[in-house]
Amino acid sequence: MYDYDLLVVGSANADLVIGVERRPGAGETVLGSDLAVHPGGKGANQAVAAARLGARTALLARVGDDAHGRLLLDSQREAGVDTVGVLVGGAPTGVALITVDPSGDNSIVVSPGANGRLAPEDVSAAGCLFQGSRVVSAQLEIPLETVAAVVRNLAPDSRFVLNPSPPRPLPSEVLAACDPLIVNEHEAKVILGSAAVGDSPEDWARILLAKGPRSVVVTLGAEGALVASAEGVSRVPSVKVSAVDTTGAGDAFTAALAFRLGAGASLAEAAEYAARVGAVTVTKEGAQASFPTAAEVAQQ
């Protein structure tokens, strides 16, 4: 019935990374390492992560007609993602300028570029992708009105998964479609705003549910995750590993959870699997380069 297990609608960036001994102050120039260029962006990351796990995955995104755009397209195709929905042109490819010091702390400046030009009309024109997708996932590195258009174009029986990152207040139309809304502690508090009461993730999840989502997942890093729905609230234990690099772990978690939900798993079962995928991801350096296959997750 469905051509795709997962359609990801979101951002695609080129990550430009330079290592520095220390980050420069105002008016200061410092020397850094050789420039490293990696494919990134939350949408592109989620699509690659899902495809590595074996999901039939498509990406709806926009990149520039430039070398960075070609890098992103190549990385998607290499992972097995269908790029028929990736639009080219209209602005340069989005880039993230990242400086990293020896302690691992980083400073990031993002130029959204073509991501900011992914418009509601692009979503409407991709109706065949939505009709053919069991689950649709989105993030907030594209315009909010485009995410709202995604909700309006969902197939009747498909499921919508949203990671509201970077966080901002969400319209009720978008909240009501989320099944689940996936947030970390920071994202939960931004969305809750003045309603943020209580210090426990269980409190946040219950208040978020009252705002309209059909279900909520709160990721808690090394403490695992929490799932909440009309059936109740429960904890998902973490998987103990020696973390090397947490970059992209949240994207891998979201992709794995969306894939397993589409395969018929319960929310708790999908979150448990996603926690294992995230755990394997943090044992390797990089974002897309660290995303595991299903076989690697099974060995965890």
N, C-alpha and C positions, 0 to 999 in steps of 0.2 A: 504493500500500500504506500509506503514511504520510500523515496529515493535516498533520503539522508537520515541518519540517526541524529545529527546535530547540525544546525545552521547557526554560525556565529556572526553576529552583526556588531562591528566594532572597529577599533583603531588598528593601524599598522604603522609602526615607526621604525626608523633606523636609529639604533643606539650608538652614539659616538662616545667612546670611553677613553679617557686619559688618566693614567696614574700620576699622582703628584706627591711630593714629600709633605707639602702642606698647601692648603687652598689659599689663593692670593687674596689680599685685602684690596680695598678700593684704590685704584690707580697703580696697582702693583702687577708686575709680570713675573711669572715663575716658569721654569722649564718642567716638562713632564715626559712621560714615557711615549713610545710610539702609539699612534692612534689605532685603536681597535674599533671596527665597525661590525655590529651584530644586528640581526633582524629582531625586532621587538614590537612593543605595543600590546595592550591587553587583549585586543581582539585576535590579532595574529598569533599571540602566544596560546590562547585557548584553543584555537583551531588546530595548531600543531600538536598540542598536548592530547587532544581528543583523537586525532588521526593516529598518533603513535600507539594509542591503546586499542586501535582497531575499529574505531567509529568511522562510519561513512560520513565525512564532514565536508561542509561547504562554508566559504567565507564571503560575506558581503562587506566590502570595505572600499576605500578610495586611496590610491597612491598617485604620486606624480609620474610624469613621463620622463624619468631620470634614472640614474644609476642606482639610487637607493630604492626606488620602486621596483626595479628589476631584481635587486637582491631579495626583497621581500617576496616577490612572486616566485622566485626560484626556491626559496626556503619552504614556501607553502607546498609547491608541487613535489619537492623532494620528500616531504612528509606524507604525501598522498592526499592532500586537501584539494578539493575541486575549487578552482579559482574562477569559474565562469561568472561569479558575482563580484569579482574585484574590478572596480572601475579605474581607469587610468586617465590622468590629466585634470586640469582645472586649477591646480596649485602644486607647488613642490611637495614631495613626500614629507610627511611629518618626521621630525627628528628630535631626539633627546640628547642634550649635551651633558655629559656626566663626567665629573672629576671625582676620583677616588683617592683618599689618603691611605697611608700604611695601616691605619687601624680598621680600615674598611668603611669608614664614614664617607658618605658621598654628598655632593651637591648636584642638583639636576635642574636644568632649564629645558622646558619642552616647547618646541614650536609645532603647533598642531598641523599646520600646512593643510594637506588634502583631507585629513581627518575632519577638519572643521567644515569641509565642503560636502561631506556625505549628507545628503538632504532627504527630507521626507519623500520628495518625488522619486529619488533613487530607490527607496524602499517600495513604493507603490509599483514601480516598474519591474520589480523583482518578484512579482506575485507567484510565479511558478516555483521559485525556491521556497517560499513560505508554505505553499500548498503541499510541497513534497518533503517537508521536514517534520520529524516526530517531536523534536525539542528545538527551541530557539533560545539562544543565550545572547545577552548584551551587557555592556558596561557603560560608563559615562565619560569616556574619552572621545565621544562623538557628541554632536548637539543633542540636547534633551528633547527638542521637538522631533528629532529623528527617532529617538527611542520611543516616544509616544506613537509615532507612525508605525513602528514595529509592532506594538501592541494591537493597533487597529487592523493590521494585516495578517495576524496569526490565523492559521487554519483552525476550524472549529474544535478539533480534537487534539491539537498540539499543546505543548507545555512551554511556559515562558520562565526562564531563569535569569535573574538580574543580579550582578555584582555592582552596586552603586559606587564605583571608584573612578575618579575622585568624587567624594561624597558631596551631595547637595540636597536640599529639600526636594521631595518628589511629588508630582501631582497625583491625586487620588486615582486617576485612570491607570497610571502606571503601577502604583502600589497594588491595586486590586487584581492585576494580572499576574503578579509574581508568585511563582510556585516552584521553588522558594525564592525569597529575597535572601541573598548571601552577604553578610557583613562581618567585618572585624570590629573590635572594640571602638576604634576611632570612628569608623563609618556609622556604627549604630548610634553613637552619641550625636553626630552631626544631624542625622535624619530625625532623631527624637527631638532635638532642640530643647525647647522649654519643658517638654514632657519627660526629659531624662531624670527619672527618680530611681533611687535604689542603686546599690553598688554591684549587684550580682548579675551575671549574664542572663540568668533565668528571668529576672525582672525586666531587663531590656527586651528580651524575646517576647514576653507577654505583652508589653506595651507596644512593640512593633506590630505584633499580630492584630492588636486592637485598631491599628491604623489602616488595615485592609488587606495585607498580603494573605494568600491562602496558606502559606507556610513560611518559616524563617529558619535560617541556619546562621549561627554565630560562630565564627572561627576564633579559636583561643590560642593559636600558636602551639607552644610546647604542651599546653594543657588539653589539646584535642579540640573538640567542637561541641556545639549544643544544637539540637534540632527541636523545633516547636511547630505544632499545628493544632487543629481542633481536637486531636486525640490526646494532646498533652505535651509535656516538655521532657526531654531526656538528654543525657550526656553521651558523647561519643569519645572513647578514650584515645589518647595520643599513641603514636608508635614511636618508641624510643630509638633514636639514631644519633650519630655524631654529625651535627650539621656543619657543612662546609660553606654553603652559600644559599641564602634563602630567596634569592632573586627568582621570581616566577613561580614560587610555590603556591601562592594564592590563585594564580591563573590555572595551574595544573589541578588544584583542588576543585575549582569551579567546573572545569572541563570534564573531569572524571565523574563528578556528581551528576552533571547534566546527562552524560552518556549513560550512566547506570540507571537513572530514573527512566530514561527512554526505553531501556531494556526490561523494565518491569519491576525493578527493585523498589522497596519501600524507601522513604526518606532517610530513616536511620541506617538501613543497609547501604544506601548510596553514599551517605556521609562517611561510614566506616571505610568503604573502599577508597573514597576520595582522600581520607586521612592517610591511608597507606601510600597512595600515589604521591601526595605531598611530601611524605617522609622520604621516599626514594629520591625525589627531586632535590631535596636540600643536601643530599650526600655528594652532589656533583656541582662543579662551578658552572656559572652561566644560567641563562633562562631556557631558551629553546633547546640548547645542547644538553640540558640536564633532564629533559622530560623522558620518562621511562616507557618501555613497551609493556604490554600486558604480561609478557613472560617474566620481565624483571620485577614487576609488582608481585606476581605469584610466588617469587622466590623470597620475598620480604618476610 
